[in-house]
Amino acid sequence: MPTTKAPHVILLACPGAGHVLPMVVFAKRLAEDHGFTATIITYSTLSLPTQFHSTIFASLPSSITTATLPAVALDDLPADARVETRMLTAVKRGLPDLRNLLAELVHDHHPNVVAFLADMFCAQALPLAAGLGLPPYVVYLSNLMLLSLMLHLPELDATTTCEYRDLPDLLRLPGCVPLRGADILDTIQDRSNPAYKLMVEMTRHLALAEGFVVNTFDGMEHDAVVAFKEMSDKGACPPVYPVGPFVRRPCLLLNGVDAAAARYGCLRWLDGQPGGSVLYICFGSGGTLSVEQTGELAAGLEASGHRFLWVMHLPSDKDGSAAYFDDRRDDDDPMSFLPEGFTERTRGVGMCVPQWAPQVEVLNHRAVGGFVSHCGWNSTLEAVEAGVPVVAWPLFAEQRMNAVMLEESAGMALRPREDEAGGRGRVVVSREEVEAVVREVMAGEKGEAARKKVSALKKKAAESLAPEGSSRKALEAIVSRWKSAPRGTGNEPC
């Protein structure tokens, strides 16, 4: 049993695998390296499958406990409501239950709480936590570029009237690569969509945090780290602690896919392939392609002649995040959407697996030489830690921003050519372009340059987590702050 003297933190995780998993990794780091106890609060509304949750949490040490908020009704939302609308509405409607749970945790179980850490999509909970005497922080599970955009969003909202994709000038965020308006966060590209208003409201709450614990590292976003420090030193913004990367290690059980079966399936297949010869294709836990795009990708892979391992979701012509909260039936087969004869023609060269693969293990396999990715931040960091170059194929959320960073700033990614309507809808990448970019990343000069860049970033990521590394020191700084000042007074908003 954990001692009552250990400092305790409460972490509120947003729904979705890409939010729960890194929050778990961070909590384990606090417990195992710094002697904290922790409670992770999750949502039953829009949550992960029970089997997935139980497997993730089974790996937690006894010093970390979990709690789940009661479900809230969302059936009044339109059927086509964006993922972000559903998430932010669930968070807002769950605030009364969260207040009750926090009061119970603090007064009955953990009077030594030193911080409340909310996921970036749960910033609406910060005033509530502060009202209960809990120092409010944000665990920002994306990068500093997105955090900078979110902190600037209220000003952008007040000073512009056009859609952001129509901005005449590049958006220049401090320390970040300049962005076209069409490349900024997909969620805010339609100001008439209910998700836009909810996002602006959420960003106003972000500024109430006493600090941001960010899943990035100095070597990945050095200029942004410097810019945020300068702003914080001037009192213009709460301090930022770049303590990443949080990368999960173990194989997990997901939707009935057993880790052992995966090991003797796709990983065993990789064991038989030459070093650096396989292109890994995965669009994250929520990303989906259209039916037409699935066919074009398959045709391009076949024409390239390169080996591939493709993790397939059911196609959707609705939007690129259709798999985020997965409601497929057991008899749904994504591979039924492949071109006729594709599996037979590529047998021995390619392998398709439905829904999930142990991505960290796949990326670190000696046979993998490239990664077609949606550029979700977790996948990006996993590619960096594995030293694998990326074909950037963003689908939704902040992924276009990440793609720009990976290509133009980090230099570790190639991007398929897109039409000039970027940000105005789903673009179908032709089979000819798929073939060309696959050949380039696996065997071309640009691919080799990206490989060298990501190898250098891999080294910097490892250095950041070493005993004297920047991320280790940043975590020690915030841990020291929590231990020495268990009740914070807050900072001025940005």
Secondary structure, 3 states (H helix, E strand, C coil): CCCCCCCEEEEECCCCHHHHHHHHHHHHHHHHHHCCEEEEEEECCCCCCHHHHHHHHHCCCCCEEEEEECCCCCCCCCCCCCHHHHHHHHHHHCHHHHHHHHHHHHHHHCCCEEEEEEEHHHHHHHHHHHHCCCCEEEEECCCHHHHHHHHHHHHHHHHCCCCHHHCCCCECCCCCCCECHHHCCHHHCCCCCHHHHHHHHHHHHHCCCCCEEECCCCCCCHHHHHHHHHHHHCCCCCCEEECCCCCCCCCCCECCECHHHHHHHHHHHHHCCCCCCEEEEECCCCCCCCHHHHHHHHHHHHHHCCEEEEEECCCCCCCCCCCCCCCCCCCCCHHHHCCCCHHHHCECCEEEEECCCCHHHHHCCCCEEEEEECCCHHHHHHHHHHCCCEEECCCCCCHHHHHHHHHHHCCCEECCCCCCCCCCCCCCCCHHHHHHHHHHHHHCHHHHHHHHHHHHHHHHHHHHHCCCCHHHHHHHHHHHHHHHCCCCCCCCCC
